[in-house]
Amino acid sequence: MPELLVPDVRFHQSFLASHREWDGATQDGAGIHGDDDVLSADGFATYVAELVASERTPRRPGLVTDTYRWIVEGDEYLGAISFRHELTEYLENFGGHIGYGIRPSARRRGLATWALARTLDMARERGYDRVLVTCRDDNVASARTVEKNGGVLEDRRAHGETLMRRYWIPLA
Ligand SMILES: CC(C)(COP(=O)(O)OP(=O)(O)OC[C@H]1O[C@@H](n2cnc3c(N)ncnc32)[C@H](O)[C@@H]1OP(=O)(O)O)[C@@H](O)C(=O)NCCC(=O)NCCS
């Protein structure tokens, strides 16, 4: 059974195996910035501490506070999901409240659909009556994940060359 857990250094080895699978692609939901060192033990501890602290302190100037959860099964790190507490102009147009990513070897098992549902429960408990989730127009898997969780397409907006779908998910 998968679980959503607060990020923890005990998953470092499994995180590294996942990191290799991603092979340099952007790990949506993991909150990795260009200057993060997730490879060394010390760097990983700093990254994890910042993810946990971002519940109250934004990780970088211009970012909002954010709840990070890891999708794990036993000792295995499977993916990450983040819930951004408010929308900046950028998030309102392109980024949305919630981001997620599943390591390649764990995809198509229903994990993203499950993790988004649990995160919507969290948002509901915190008093949100709707959240915005976006994805690239050609990201069939993510669009399906949002639609299975009740997402209603509001529009598509161009972010440079990229067309983003914007879905609102009602929580009431
Ligand atoms: C998008 C992503 C999170 C989906 O994760 P997942 O755990 O594989 O998704 P699920 O297993 O919950 O599947 C959700 C739906 O998408 C469909 N789906 C998943 N992968 C698919 C694919 N490659 N092509 C077509 N449909 C796909 C599933 O069949 C399911 O729909 P169904 O129940 O109608 O069959 C994952 O592919 C991923 O991490 N991609 C890279 C990062 C990313 O795009 N993140 C989202 C940014 S908005």
The ligand as an SDF file (V2000), in Angstrom:
LIG
                    3D

 48 50  0  0  0  0  0  0  0  0999 V2000
    1.7470   12.2310  -15.2250 C   0  0  0  0  0  0  0  0  0  0  0  0
    2.1670   11.1650  -14.2010 C   0  0  0  0  0  0  0  0  0  0  0  0
    2.3310   11.8590  -12.8470 C   0  0  0  0  0  0  0  0  0  0  0  0
    1.0920   10.1020  -14.1330 C   0  0  0  0  0  0  0  0  0  0  0  0
    1.4370    9.2040  -13.1050 O   0  0  0  0  0  0  0  0  0  0  0  0
    0.8670    7.7170  -13.0110 P   0  0  0  0  0  0  0  0  0  0  0  0
    1.0260    7.2650  -11.5960 O   0  0  0  0  0  0  0  0  0  0  0  0
    1.4650    6.8950  -14.0850 O   0  0  0  0  0  0  0  0  0  0  0  0
   -0.6900    7.9600  -13.3400 O   0  0  0  0  0  0  0  0  0  0  0  0
   -1.8870    6.9360  -13.0310 P   0  0  0  0  0  0  0  0  0  0  0  0
   -1.3510    5.5500  -13.0320 O   0  0  0  0  0  0  0  0  0  0  0  0
   -2.6090    7.4340  -11.8230 O   0  0  0  0  0  0  0  0  0  0  0  0
   -2.7730    7.1050  -14.3500 O   0  0  0  0  0  0  0  0  0  0  0  0
   -3.6620    8.1820  -14.4960 C   0  0  0  0  0  0  0  0  0  0  0  0
   -4.3730    8.0580  -15.8320 C   0  0  0  0  0  0  0  0  0  0  0  0
   -3.4530    8.4110  -16.8670 O   0  0  0  0  0  0  0  0  0  0  0  0
   -3.3420    7.3490  -17.7890 C   0  0  0  0  0  0  0  0  0  0  0  0
   -1.9670    7.2910  -18.2270 N   0  0  0  0  0  0  0  0  0  0  0  0
   -0.8670    7.1660  -17.4420 C   0  0  0  0  0  0  0  0  0  0  0  0
    0.2410    7.1750  -18.1960 N   0  0  0  0  0  0  0  0  0  0  0  0
   -0.1800    7.3050  -19.4800 C   0  0  0  0  0  0  0  0  0  0  0  0
    0.4770    7.3760  -20.7090 C   0  0  0  0  0  0  0  0  0  0  0  0
    1.8210    7.3370  -20.7820 N   0  0  0  0  0  0  0  0  0  0  0  0
   -0.2680    7.5270  -21.8380 N   0  0  0  0  0  0  0  0  0  0  0  0
   -1.6100    7.5840  -21.7630 C   0  0  0  0  0  0  0  0  0  0  0  0
   -2.3010    7.5300  -20.6110 N   0  0  0  0  0  0  0  0  0  0  0  0
   -1.5880    7.3800  -19.4800 C   0  0  0  0  0  0  0  0  0  0  0  0
   -3.7230    6.1200  -17.0190 C   0  0  0  0  0  0  0  0  0  0  0  0
   -4.1290    5.0800  -17.8750 O   0  0  0  0  0  0  0  0  0  0  0  0
   -4.8420    6.6440  -16.1540 C   0  0  0  0  0  0  0  0  0  0  0  0
   -6.0520    6.8000  -16.8760 O   0  0  0  0  0  0  0  0  0  0  0  0
   -7.1830    5.6460  -16.9040 P   0  0  0  0  0  0  0  0  0  0  0  0
   -7.4740    5.2980  -15.4770 O   0  0  0  0  0  0  0  0  0  0  0  0
   -8.2960    6.3090  -17.6230 O   0  0  0  0  0  0  0  0  0  0  0  0
   -6.5870    4.4930  -17.6480 O   0  0  0  0  0  0  0  0  0  0  0  0
    3.5130   10.4910  -14.6140 C   0  0  0  0  0  0  0  0  0  0  0  0
    3.4030   10.0210  -15.9280 O   0  0  0  0  0  0  0  0  0  0  0  0
    4.7130   11.4080  -14.5010 C   0  0  0  0  0  0  0  0  0  0  0  0
    5.3330   11.5320  -13.4430 O   0  0  0  0  0  0  0  0  0  0  0  0
    5.0380   12.0870  -15.6170 N   0  0  0  0  0  0  0  0  0  0  0  0
    6.1790   13.0270  -15.6460 C   0  0  0  0  0  0  0  0  0  0  0  0
    5.9130   14.2350  -14.7610 C   0  0  0  0  0  0  0  0  0  0  0  0
    4.6040   14.9130  -15.0660 C   0  0  0  0  0  0  0  0  0  0  0  0
    4.1890   15.0040  -16.2160 O   0  0  0  0  0  0  0  0  0  0  0  0
    3.9580   15.3990  -13.9950 N   0  0  0  0  0  0  0  0  0  0  0  0
    2.7280   16.1200  -14.0990 C   0  0  0  0  0  0  0  0  0  0  0  0
    3.0320   17.5370  -14.4190 C   0  0  0  0  0  0  0  0  0  0  0  0
    1.5130   18.4540  -14.6680 S   0  0  0  0  0  0  0  0  0  0  0  0
  1  2  1  0
  2  3  1  0
  2  4  1  0
  2 36  1  0
  4  5  1  0
  5  6  1  0
  6  7  2  0
  6  8  1  0
  6  9  1  0
  9 10  1  0
 10 11  2  0
 10 12  1  0
 10 13  1  0
 13 14  1  0
 14 15  1  0
 15 16  1  0
 15 30  1  0
 16 17  1  0
 17 18  1  0
 17 28  1  0
 18 19  1  0
 18 27  1  0
 19 20  2  0
 20 21  1  0
 21 22  1  0
 21 27  2  0
 22 23  1  0
 22 24  2  0
 24 25  1  0
 25 26  2  0
 26 27  1  0
 28 29  1  0
 28 30  1  0
 30 31  1  0
 31 32  1  0
 32 33  2  0
 32 34  1  0
 32 35  1  0
 36 37  1  0
 36 38  1  0
 38 39  2  0
 38 40  1  0
 40 41  1  0
 41 42  1  0
 42 43  1  0
 43 44  2  0
 43 45  1  0
 45 46  1  0
 46 47  1  0
 47 48  1  0
M  END
$$$$
